[in-house]
Amino acid sequence: MSADPNSVDTKSTDTNPGELIRFDRVTKRFGDNTVLDGLDFTVDSGKHVTLIGPSGSGKTTILRMLMTLTQPDEGTIAVAGERLFPAGEKEVREVRKKIGMVFQQFNLFPNMKVLRNITEAPVTVLGMSRDEAEARARELLDLVGLADKCDAYPSQLSGGQQQRVAIARALAMRPQVLLLDEVTSALDPELVAGVLDVLRDIARTTDITMLCVTHEMNFARDISDQVLMFDSGRVIESGPPEKIFTDPGQERTREFLSAVL
């Protein structure tokens, strides 16, 4: 796309009142490989949407674009009516404040104790007072079942505990949307259930919008309002989990689910 990001109107005008995320004709290529192919999709505020499909179908690329870790080659992306791409640096920083992400790897700061891991961004990015940030962090640690770990270093925690701290850290920024990228894939099997239970509680008790990439199909069935099946950079089928998991309309979806269920 040849448009100068600093000269475009960063307002997104074609949104419905409940829409939080919009991808409009988004294409991404890595060399000769087209990862996303003219992708159009939207996520409404407060909804829990899960992206499923084979590895390499473009799911994680979508999350990385929303975190501005990757840019599309073509198309536009908007969050809460504001352009994320194309947009200038100032606009991008403002939109990014609306988004939190939990990665496959926990990405905690190893030299900081748990409490500071959670408070650092609210204080430095949002300008929150240290006292307010710490009070919020303690509430979130209680939410994820780690109220007694404020003074621990990440190395003193299990993988499941580290991932729960990472979830608390993402929520500390009070994001409008929480991105979840295969958050249990790096965990030992016996630790997976605890992390998924925390996310189920968040989905059930908050109004936060969730966009999730996972191979945990039972989890996707439990928390999703909508499931999108990806293949070769396109959405080939979407619908409520009851429809997708019990009576998919596409043969490719049936093949994928038979392999992972």
Long-range contacts (C-beta under 8 A, 24 or more apart in sequence): 1-72, 1-73, 1-74, 1-75, 1-86, 3-86, 4-86, 5-85, 5-86, 5-87, 5-88, 6-88, 8-83, 8-86, 8-87, 9-83, 10-82, 10-83, 10-87, 10-88, 10-91, 11-81, 11-82, 11-83, 12-76, 12-78, 12-81, 12-82, 12-83, 15-78, 15-81, 16-44, 18-44, 18-45, 18-46, 19-43, 19-44, 19-45, 19-81, 20-44, 20-45, 20-47, 20-79, 20-80, 20-176, 20-177, 20-209, 21-66, 21-77, 21-78, 21-79, 21-177, 21-209, 21-211, 22-76, 22-77, 22-78, 22-79, 23-62, 23-75, 23-76, 23-77, 24-75, 24-76, 24-77, 24-78, 25-74, 25-75, 25-76, 26-65, 26-72, 26-74, 26-75, 26-76, 26-77, 27-72, 27-73, 27-74, 27-75, 28-58, 28-61, 28-65, 28-70, 28-72, 28-73, 28-233, 29-73, 34-233, 35-61, 35-233, 36-61, 36-62, 36-72, 36-233, 37-232, 37-233, 37-234, 38-74, 38-75, 38-234, 39-75, 39-233, 39-234, 39-235, 41-228, 41-235, 41-238, 43-177, 43-209, 43-211, 44-209, 45-176, 45-209, 46-207, 46-208, 46-209, 47-209, 47-210, 47-225, 47-226, 48-203, 48-209, 48-210, 48-212, 48-223, 48-224, 48-225, 48-226, 49-210, 49-211, 49-212, 49-224, 49-225, 49-226, 49-227, 49-228, 50-212, 50-213, 50-214, 50-220, 50-223, 50-224, 50-226, 50-227, 50-228, 50-241, 51-211, 51-212, 51-213, 51-227, 51-228, 51-230, 52-214, 52-215, 52-217, 52-220, 52-227, 52-228, 52-229, 52-230, 52-244, 52-256, 53-229, 53-230, 53-231, 53-256, 54-230, 54-231, 54-256, 57-230, 57-231, 57-232, 57-233, 58-230, 58-233, 58-234, 59-213, 59-230, 60-181, 60-182, 60-213, 62-211, 62-213, 63-101, 63-179, 63-181, 63-211, 63-213, 66-99, 66-101, 66-177, 66-179, 66-211, 67-96, 67-99, 67-101, 67-179, 68-92, 68-96, 79-176, 79-177, 80-176, 97-125, 97-126, 97-173, 97-175, 98-175, 98-176, 98-177, 99-175, 99-176, 99-177, 99-179, 100-170, 100-171, 100-173, 100-175, 100-177, 100-178, 100-179, 101-170, 101-178, 101-179, 101-180, 101-181, 102-163, 102-166, 102-167, 102-170, 102-178, 102-179, 102-180, 102-181, 102-183, 103-166, 103-181, 103-183, 104-181, 104-182, 104-183, 104-185, 104-186, 105-186, 106-154, 106-159, 106-162, 106-163, 106-165, 106-166, 106-186, 107-166, 108-154, 108-162, 108-165, 108-166, 108-169, 109-154, 110-153, 110-154, 110-155, 111-153, 112-153, 113-150, 113-151, 113-152, 113-153, 114-141, 114-146, 114-149, 114-150, 114-151, 114-152, 114-153, 114-154, 114-157, 114-165, 115-141, 115-150, 115-151, 117-154, 117-165, 117-169, 118-165, 118-168, 118-169, 118-172, 119-172, 121-169, 121-172, 121-173, 122-172, 122-173, 125-173, 126-173, 126-174, 133-172, 136-172, 137-168, 137-172, 140-168, 140-171, 140-172, 141-165, 141-168, 143-168, 143-171, 143-198, 143-201, 143-202, 144-168, 144-198, 145-194, 145-198, 158-191, 159-186, 159-187, 159-188, 159-191, 160-187, 160-188, 160-191, 160-192, 160-194, 160-195, 163-187, 163-191, 163-195, 164-194, 164-195, 164-198, 167-195, 167-198, 167-199, 167-202, 171-202, 171-208, 175-208, 176-208, 176-209, 177-208, 177-209, 177-210, 177-211, 178-202, 178-208, 178-209, 178-210, 178-211, 179-210, 179-211, 179-212, 180-210, 180-211, 180-212, 180-213, 180-214, 181-213, 182-213, 182-214, 182-215, 183-214, 184-214, 184-216, 185-215, 192-216, 199-223, 215-260, 217-245, 217-257, 217-260, 217-261, 220-245, 221-245, 229-253, 229-256, 231-256
